[in-house]
Amino acid sequence: MKTLKSLLCLLSASLIFSSGLFAQVDKNATENTKLVMQYFENEVYGKRIITGMMDCAWSNDIDMDKKVLADTKKHTALMGYDFMFLTKSDSRTWYRPSQIEKAKDWWNKGGLVTFCWHWLDPSTRSSKGASFRTEETKFRIPWDAEGKKLNTEDKAFTQIKRDLDTVADYLLELQEAGLVVLWRPLHEAAGNYGKYNGSGKAWFWWGDSGPEPYVALYRYMFDYFTNEKGLHNLIWIWNGQAAEWYPGDDCVDIVGYDVYDDANKHRAAEAYYKNLMDWSGANKMAAISEAGYVPATESLKDSSAKWLYYMIWNDDDTLADDSKKDNNNFWGGKKFNKAEDKNQNAFDTDYQIKLGDKDLNALFKKMGVSIK
């Protein structure tokens, strides 16, 4: 029955490719945001794939775009950034230029921008000792179990709201600059929650309270950012990693899965795509929102998994110099992606959309961006 359901969802998805049924969840989206979504649907999804790389948000010393260029003579079309330290006042002086300004610069080069948020413990005002990992912080989503809703009277909710306001201000700055942000909040929420005979834990604090509090927080953020903060430059990407964590079609534009599975290596990760189609009823475009391996061209082209984009995760912050040959680095090391993988798989045909692609440049021209 599950296999039949997956096949029906994939069939539904293939019909959507040609029928224009991907509804944008923000009805007041900016014109640029609408144009990006139209580009995704009409020019990319089911036809090609957007290449992506995550910036090294942990270190100002590593430029992942330069690494990609050095290895392939090309740039990816998408770069990923992180709001992680921007909620802590003691780190903004060094972290802000590394993310906000870099995102603006990338956009003005004709590149797409995505942001995630490794949300450091909201109860701390300093970045020193702050963590987002379940085992390193006691902070959890304030939850009214009896009322089955967020506990908005709890001090923890005030701290959450403070951080949301800070991030909203930065997103508004990007909106005023004309940027469209592929916004991926509260990512990888499920982690190992409930696995291993119930002993598995979520990796991050926003997942450790369980699916209900997580969904409530995601939906609150969507409502607060969209309807109260006036943020209409966001394309909402859900990346919860399990069915129970799906917050609903009305607050998700794109469904994503983070694929680090060694069994898939450079394959198209069809099983994860089928999961996303099941969970969303095939009503959403799907993306490999993080990856360790660059998916191979032929694997993608021959697959039923029609991913919108992939984004390779950054290298470790100890590897500013690739001559150290740290094999565990996703791009610079050899364990995950050898030289031939990075060149032949990532950029070898017109199937992969790179920076400077004709259709991508046409999109930016429509948005009034004079590409530098």
Disulfide bonds with the S-S distance in Angstrom:
none
